[in-house]
Amino acid sequence: MTAPLTEITRRRAALVAQAAAQRKEICQWVQPWQMPVAFVDRGIELVRRVRAHPLAIFMGVLLLFRLGTGRWSVWAGRAWTGWQIYQSLQERPSRPRD
């Protein structure tokens, strides 16, 4: 009975080593694609947010066109700063209340 268990243990160790080698090889193949995939993920997230809040996006674009070209860059910078603050607040974990 111990011979089959020893064989199973040996086979398992070999498979674990093989899986580790395969994971390392896959990591080497995937490494160059991490940045492009992350960029696509951000684009998909942006599309989801736009689809979730279409009226807010429309009103923002309408406001930018209404302001004209002189003040557009100032208001675009303010809107971008506001968006970044909003994003940082959304990503922050909420604290439990006492």
Secondary structure as GFF3:
##gff-version 3
##sequence-region A 1 98
A	DSSP	alpha_helix	2	30	.	.	.	ID=ss1
A	DSSP	three_ten_helix	31	33	.	.	.	ID=ss2
A	DSSP	alpha_helix	34	52	.	.	.	ID=ss3
A	DSSP	alpha_helix	54	67	.	.	.	ID=ss4
A	DSSP	alpha_helix	69	91	.	.	.	ID=ss5
###
